[in-house]
């Protein structure tokens, strides 16, 4: 089975303050953030099709990774991640889609853990229940243990999302519809919330708290990522 993977890398990454796309930020092991992601994907799945959503200084990313597919978000400076994901899902092949934010540095064993969920077409978000940061996307669950609310403003959260997610073949059309309903400024998590609310989708919060995973937004995040490589 071919696994479809999408890396969302269109944004400007202004909070980290680098003159290049944030996914191209060098890490202490000599790779970039995106190279670490690519290596993890290629090692984690025997048959994989990788697509990257690009925008800001796209030529730098294309030059660094010429052998993957690309989707261009021409409104990268005016829209949020929901629009990039929407474009990628609309252009995807039949089947579910694994996607991640282009600034996540993570333990490659994450993909070992989620193989069964992907094989059984179960939508999921990877979460960390050990921490609940004020600025992070947080979640709660319903009475059956599936994701209920998912946003930065969630109260009484059980943990935070780490930016690695999967939508099953059965849920993909619904997620496309709900992402299209989002405001340009919304994160893609709003589309997931609407899919759960309006379509009754069941999304598993898959806890990887014992494995390292961090979204690199600030210098301290980059320092933490480098310390774990």
N, C-alpha and C positions, 0 to 999 in steps of 0.2 A: 504494500500500500504506500502510495506517495503521500508524504506529509507536506502540506502547504504551510509555509511560515512567512510571516510579514514582520518587518522591522520598521517602526515608525520613526523616521529620521528627517522630517521636513523642517522642524522648528529651528529657531535662531539661538536657543540656549543662552539667553542674555544673562541669566543669574550666575552662570559660571564665568562669563566674561572672557571667552576666548575668541580670536578672530576667525575661527574655522567652525564648521558644524560640530556640535558637542559630541556626537558619536565618534569623531576622529580624534578625540582627546587622548594623548599618549598615557599609557599606564606604566607602572614601574617595571614590568616584565618585558617591555619593548613593543608590546602590541598596543593597538588602540582599543577603545571600548567596543567598537563595532567588530573589530577583528576577534576579540574575545567571544563575542556573541556568535559570529560566524563559525569559529572553531567549535564552540559548544554544540551548535546545530548540526554541523557536519559529523561530529563524533557521536551525537546522540541518536541520529536516525540514518538508517541505511539508504533510504530513498527519500530525498527531500527537495522541494522546490522553494527557493527563497526569493521573495520580492521585497524590495525596499521602497518606501515612500519618501521622496526627496523634495526639497524646495530650496532652502537657504544654501547658497554656494554649492549647488548640486554637482557641479563638475568635479569638485574635489572628491566627493563620495564615489562618483562613477569611475574616476581614474583609479581610486584605491581598490574598487571591487567591480571589475568589468564583466564578471561572469555570472551575475545574478540579474533577475528581472527588476524593472523599475516602473514606478507609478509617480507622476509628477503632480504635486499639489501646488498649482500656481498661486493660490491664495494663502500660502504658508505663513505670511506675515499678518494675516487678518483673521485666521481661523485657528481652532484648537484641534486636539487629537481626534475628535469625533469625525471631522471631515476627512482627515487622512485615512483613518480606518475604513470609513464608508467607501472611499474611492478604491481602496485595495480589495475590499470584499466584493464590490461590484465587478471587479475585473478578475476575480479568482476563478479557478476551475470548480467543477462539482466537488463536493466534499467539505469537511470541516476545515477550519483555519486556526493555526497557532499564531499568536502575535505577541509582540513585546515592544515596549518603549525603547528607543534607540540609545538610552543612557543607562541601561541596567547592567551592572557587573554582577555575575552570579556564579555559583558553584555548578560545574557541568553535571553533577549528579541530579540536579533538578529534573533533567529530561529522563533519567532512568526512572525516577519516581512517578512521572506522569504517563508513562507508556500505556499502562492499562486503561486509564481514563480516555486517552485518545483512541485506542483500539476499540473501545466500547462506545465511542461517540457520546461522551459525557462532557458537556460544557463545564468549564471550571475557571476559577481565578486562583493564582498562587497567592498565599497570604502568609504573614508572619504574626503569630499570636503572642510573641514575646514582647512586642513593643507596639505602642499606639501613639505615633507622633502627631502633634497638632496640625502640621502642614501636609500630612500624608492623606491619601485616600483610604478611608476606613469602612468597615462593614459590620452589619448585624445579620442574624439568621432568623428564619421562621421556625415554627414548631417542629418541622421535619429536618432541620439542620441545613437547609439550603439558603443561599444568599437572599436577604430581604432588601436591605438598604445598602447603598454603595456610593459614598461621596466623601468629600473633605469635611463636610459639616455634620456627619453622623455623630450622634451622642450615644453614650454607653456602648461604645464599639468593642468588639471582641479581638480586633487586630487590625492590621493594615495590609493593603494590597501591595505587591512588590512589582507589578508591571509586566507579568508574564501570564498569558491567558489563552483560553481555547474556546471557540464556538463550534458546536457540533453541526453536522450537516442538517439535522432537523431544526436547529435553532437559527441557522444563518440567515434565512430569508426574513425572519422576524427581527433580527438584530439590524439588518439593512434597513428595514422600514422604520425602526425606532431611531436609528442614527440620523436618518433623513428628517425626523421630527425635531431633532435637537437644535438649539441655537448655535450659531457659529462659534461662540465662546465656550461652549460646553466641552468638558473632557469626554472621552468615549465611555467612561463609566456611567454617564447619564443614559446613554443608549442601552446599556445592560440593565439599568434600573427599570427603564420603560419596558424592555422586553420581558422582564420578570413580572412587572405590574400588569401589563396589558395582554401578554401572550401566555402567561403562566409558566414561563420557562423555569427549569430547575437547574441552578448553577451551583456547583460544589465549591466551597471555600477549601482549597487544598493547602494544608499547613506545611510549610517548609522551614519552620523556625530554627531547626538544627543545622540548616545549610545557609551559607552566606549569600545574601542578595541585597543589593542597594541601588537605588536610583541616584545618579550623581547629579545633583543640582547645585551644590556649593563646594567650596574648597575642602571643607571638613569631610564631606561625603567622598571626595576623591582620595583624601588621605586614608580614610577607612577602607576604601576599596583596595588601594595599593598595599595596605597592611595585610590583606588576606590573600594576596596572589602568591 
